[in-house]
């Protein structure tokens, strides 16, 4: 019914930047709340950032000041701008659509390494 597709991941050096995109399609004409999560191998999936239906944003402590979440409703897309990336940011990044979507994307790999 609803599809979320992440893109923008890749290999970047420490201190570099990436912008992730989450495109929502299917039965949703305009996206609601969306969160970004990440998961490293063998680790639990953790919340990175979120944006509510009203545009209020929130961030995990470990990315505050470095990451910015934004939304372009006209494109049905949520972005995660990641600056000053660190090796510990290496993970698969997923977007999750809140109600009424309640769906996960397939993830995009982010690798931060020299």
C-alpha positions in Angstrom: 0.0 0.0 0.0 2.7 2.5 1.0 6.3 2.4 0.0 9.2 4.3 1.5 12.4 4.3 -0.4 15.7 5.7 1.0 18.6 6.9 -1.1 21.7 9.0 -0.7 23.9 6.7 1.3 27.4 5.9 0.4 31.0 6.1 1.5 32.2 9.4 3.0 35.3 10.4 4.9 35.1 11.5 8.6 33.9 15.1 8.7 32.1 14.8 5.4 28.5 15.2 4.6 25.6 13.2 3.0 22.0 14.0 2.4 19.6 11.1 2.7 16.2 11.1 1.0 13.1 9.1 1.9 10.5 9.2 -0.9 7.0 8.1 0.0 4.6 6.7 -2.6 1.5 4.6 -2.8 -1.8 5.4 -1.1 -0.4 8.5 0.7 -1.0 11.8 -1.1 0.8 13.8 1.6 3.2 12.3 4.2 2.6 12.7 7.9 5.2 12.2 10.6 8.4 10.5 9.5 11.4 9.4 11.6 14.9 8.4 10.6 16.5 5.4 12.3 19.8 3.6 11.9 21.1 0.2 12.7 24.6 -1.1 12.7 25.3 -4.9 12.3 24.4 -6.7 15.5 23.0 -3.6 17.1 19.5 -2.5 17.9 17.8 0.0 15.6 18.0 3.4 17.1 16.1 6.6 16.5 18.1 9.4 14.9 15.7 12.2 14.1 12.0 12.8 13.5 9.7 15.4 12.1 6.0 15.6 13.1 3.0 16.4 11.0 3.3 20.0 12.1 6.9 20.2 11.2 8.4 19.9 14.7 11.7 18.2 14.7 13.6 16.2 17.3 17.1 14.6 17.4 19.0 12.0 19.3 21.7 13.5 21.5 24.4 11.9 19.4 23.5 13.8 16.3 22.3 17.1 17.7 24.1 20.0 15.9 25.2 17.7 13.1 22.1 16.4 11.4 19.0 18.2 10.1 15.7 16.6 9.2 13.4 18.4 6.8 10.3 17.7 4.7 9.1 18.6 1.3 5.5 17.7 1.1 5.2 18.6 -2.6 7.8 15.9 -3.4 6.5 13.5 -0.7 10.1 13.4 0.5 11.8 13.7 3.9 15.5 14.5 4.0 18.2 13.9 6.5 21.2 16.2 6.1 24.2 14.7 7.8 27.2 16.9 8.5 30.5 16.3 10.3 30.0 12.6 9.9 31.9 10.3 12.3 32.9 6.6 11.9 30.3 5.7 14.6 27.6 7.0 12.3 28.2 4.0 10.0 25.0 2.1 9.8 22.0 1.3 7.6 19.7 4.3 7.7 15.9 3.7 7.5 13.0 5.9 7.3 9.7 5.1 9.1 6.4 6.6 8.3 4.1 7.2 11.2 0.3 6.9 11.2 -1.4 6.2 8.9 1.5 4.7 7.0 3.3 2.7 9.8 5.8 1.5 7.2 9.6 1.1 6.9 11.8 1.7 4.0 14.5 -0.8 2.9 17.4 1.2 4.2 20.4 2.9 2.7 24.0 2.2 3.8 26.1 5.0 5.2 29.8 4.2 5.7 32.1 6.8 7.3 35.7 5.8 6.9 39.1 7.1 5.8 
